[in-house]
Amino acid sequence: MRSIWRGAVSFGLVSIGVKLYTATEDKDVRFHQVHAADGGRVKYKRVCSIDGEEIEYGDIAKGYELPDGQLVILTDDDLAEMPLATRREIEVLQFVDQGDIDPVQYEKTYYLEPDGPATRPYVLLRDALENTGRVAITKIALRQRESLAALRVKDGVLVLHTMRWPDEIRRPDFGFLDEDVSVRPQELQMAEALIGSMTGEFDPTEFSDDYREAMTALLEAKASGGEVQPVPETADPGAAVVDLMSALRRSVERARGGAADDDAADDDAADEPAPAPRRRARAAAADDEPAPARRAPAKKAAAKKTPAKKAAAEEPPARTTRARKVTAAKKEPAKRTSRRSA
């Protein structure tokens, strides 16, 4: 286990160094939210409602809305400056009988471990609580929130239960409480007899989570039946760059006259976005390199079609891609005119 808090238990004039550990863990079957059509993970973004920009976690502050609609914003620095004496101290306030605490007040449970040389005073407090049958009422600050807490002994270890404040517990204000409802003595006697027949010592290991077991069996059945699919890969941001470079290369070839044999190809070229300056430079550099061997026959065949295409293909390498596109655009009307006249 990994400790989540480190401080001291203040017991009169005795200070006991301790480490705090979460005593419970969640065993629920956990699911991811996925797209039912393809299994892609559903992700959430932190987006500002004013400018629509995505926000980094470090830029998020806490906001408290006043009754008049105005907003008070608190940063981590503001919260760090709060005068919280229990930030690193578990202060013992009094000792009570465990039966005096209503379980509805309990919130979360933690284990306390002695820190370093504090083992002897730790054992002293543990044995004193166990011998007197008392529970220590304390205060502790966890995650920027101060809570009441009950400190007791379980299996030789000090256990801390954080507790709700009295104003955090709702009142059961139900209508039937004001009604005069009576039960017959025979019914009450039978109910008490049933309770007596079902009374026993509580052993939590005798009970099981039937829903979790059924869910695990369902998942195993689907897995063994082949109803699984690989986790889909997320879209690669580099794929768009590859596609853009491919489009630029085709545009360069079209400007040279290697692939513009019909009006549909010209329309596709018109729909392509203009390349960014950096990528235009890459395309020009790639254009100066010798073409692959398997493309050479196609270019030669295209060059034999018309003198205009041959002239475009034999332009000096020093010209930029933009110049080639302008040259090809100027010659395009002549091609279309000759096609219409034919």
ChimeraX attribute file (.defattr): number of C-alpha atoms within 10 A of each C-alpha:
attribute: neighborCount
match mode: 1-to-1
recipient: residues
	/A:1	6
	/A:2	8
	/A:3	14
	/A:4	12
	/A:5	17
	/A:6	16
	/A:7	18
	/A:8	23
	/A:9	25
	/A:10	17
	/A:11	17
	/A:12	9
	/A:13	6
	/A:14	12
	/A:15	17
	/A:16	24
	/A:17	23
	/A:18	25
	/A:19	19
	/A:20	21
	/A:21	19
	/A:22	16
	/A:23	14
	/A:24	10
	/A:25	6
	/A:26	6
	/A:27	8
	/A:28	10
	/A:29	11
	/A:30	6
	/A:31	6
	/A:32	10
	/A:33	10
	/A:34	12
	/A:35	10
	/A:36	8
	/A:37	6
	/A:38	10
	/A:39	15
	/A:40	15
	/A:41	15
	/A:42	9
	/A:43	8
	/A:44	6
	/A:45	9
	/A:46	12
	/A:47	12
	/A:48	11
	/A:49	8
	/A:50	6
	/A:51	7
	/A:52	9
	/A:53	11
	/A:54	11
	/A:55	12
	/A:56	10
	/A:57	8
	/A:58	7
	/A:59	7
	/A:60	13
	/A:61	10
	/A:62	11
	/A:63	12
	/A:64	11
	/A:65	10
	/A:66	9
	/A:67	7
	/A:68	6
	/A:69	8
	/A:70	10
	/A:71	12
	/A:72	10
	/A:73	11
	/A:74	13
	/A:75	12
	/A:76	11
	/A:77	8
	/A:78	9
	/A:79	12
	/A:80	10
	/A:81	8
	/A:82	10
	/A:83	8
	/A:84	15
	/A:85	13
	/A:86	20
	/A:87	20
	/A:88	16
	/A:89	21
	/A:90	26
	/A:91	21
	/A:92	18
	/A:93	14
	/A:94	12
	/A:95	16
	/A:96	13
	/A:97	11
	/A:98	15
	/A:99	9
	/A:100	8
	/A:101	14
	/A:102	9
	/A:103	10
	/A:104	9
	/A:105	18
	/A:106	17
	/A:107	13
	/A:108	14
	/A:109	18
	/A:110	19
	/A:111	20
	/A:112	23
	/A:113	19
	/A:114	20
	/A:115	16
	/A:116	10
	/A:117	11
	/A:118	15
	/A:119	14
	/A:120	11
	/A:121	17
	/A:122	22
	/A:123	16
	/A:124	11
	/A:125	18
	/A:126	19
	/A:127	15
	/A:128	12
	/A:129	18
	/A:130	14
	/A:131	8
	/A:132	10
	/A:133	14
	/A:134	18
	/A:135	22
	/A:136	22
	/A:137	22
	/A:138	25
	/A:139	23
	/A:140	22
	/A:141	19
	/A:142	14
	/A:143	8
	/A:144	11
	/A:145	10
	/A:146	17
	/A:147	18
	/A:148	22
	/A:149	29
	/A:150	24
	/A:151	26
	/A:152	21
	/A:153	20
	/A:154	12
	/A:155	6
	/A:156	11
	/A:157	15
	/A:158	21
	/A:159	22
	/A:160	29
	/A:161	21
	/A:162	24
	/A:163	24
	/A:164	16
	/A:165	13
	/A:166	9
	/A:167	7
	/A:168	9
	/A:169	10
	/A:170	7
	/A:171	7
	/A:172	7
	/A:173	8
	/A:174	8
	/A:175	7
	/A:176	8
	/A:177	9
	/A:178	8
	/A:179	8
	/A:180	6
	/A:181	7
	/A:182	6
	/A:183	7
	/A:184	7
	/A:185	9
	/A:186	9
	/A:187	10
	/A:188	11
	/A:189	11
	/A:190	11
	/A:191	11
	/A:192	11
	/A:193	12
	/A:194	11
	/A:195	11
	/A:196	10
	/A:197	8
	/A:198	7
	/A:199	9
	/A:200	8
	/A:201	5
	/A:202	8
	/A:203	7
	/A:204	7
	/A:205	6
	/A:206	6
	/A:207	8
	/A:208	9
	/A:209	9
	/A:210	9
	/A:211	11
	/A:212	13
	/A:213	12
	/A:214	11
	/A:215	13
	/A:216	12
	/A:217	12
	/A:218	12
	/A:219	15
	/A:220	12
	/A:221	12
	/A:222	11
	/A:223	12
	/A:224	10
	/A:225	9
	/A:226	8
	/A:227	10
	/A:228	10
	/A:229	9
	/A:230	6
	/A:231	10
	/A:232	10
	/A:233	9
	/A:234	8
	/A:235	8
	/A:236	8
	/A:237	8
	/A:238	9
	/A:239	10
	/A:240	11
	/A:241	12
	/A:242	11
	/A:243	11
	/A:244	17
	/A:245	18
	/A:246	13
	/A:247	17
	/A:248	25
	/A:249	18
	/A:250	17
	/A:251	23
	/A:252	23
	/A:253	19
	/A:254	19
	/A:255	25
	/A:256	26
	/A:257	23
	/A:258	22
	/A:259	17
	/A:260	21
	/A:261	12
	/A:262	11
	/A:263	10
	/A:264	10
	/A:265	12
	/A:266	14
	/A:267	11
	/A:268	11
	/A:269	18
	/A:270	11
	/A:271	8
	/A:272	12
	/A:273	10
	/A:274	10
	/A:275	14
	/A:276	10
	/A:277	9
	/A:278	8
	/A:279	14
	/A:280	19
	/A:281	15
	/A:282	15
	/A:283	22
	/A:284	19
	/A:285	14
	/A:286	15
	/A:287	17
	/A:288	13
	/A:289	9
	/A:290	8
	/A:291	11
	/A:292	7
	/A:293	8
	/A:294	8
	/A:295	10
	/A:296	12
	/A:297	10
	/A:298	12
	/A:299	19
	/A:300	13
	/A:301	11
	/A:302	19
	/A:303	20
	/A:304	11
	/A:305	11
	/A:306	11
	/A:307	10
	/A:308	16
	/A:309	19
	/A:310	19
	/A:311	12
	/A:312	18
	/A:313	20
	/A:314	10
	/A:315	11
	/A:316	9
	/A:317	13
	/A:318	9
	/A:319	11
	/A:320	17
	/A:321	23
	/A:322	14
	/A:323	11
	/A:324	21
	/A:325	17
	/A:326	12
	/A:327	14
	/A:328	19
	/A:329	12
	/A:330	11
	/A:331	14
	/A:332	14
	/A:333	11
	/A:334	12
	/A:335	14
	/A:336	13
	/A:337	10
	/A:338	9
	/A:339	10
	/A:340	8
	/A:341	6
	/A:342	6
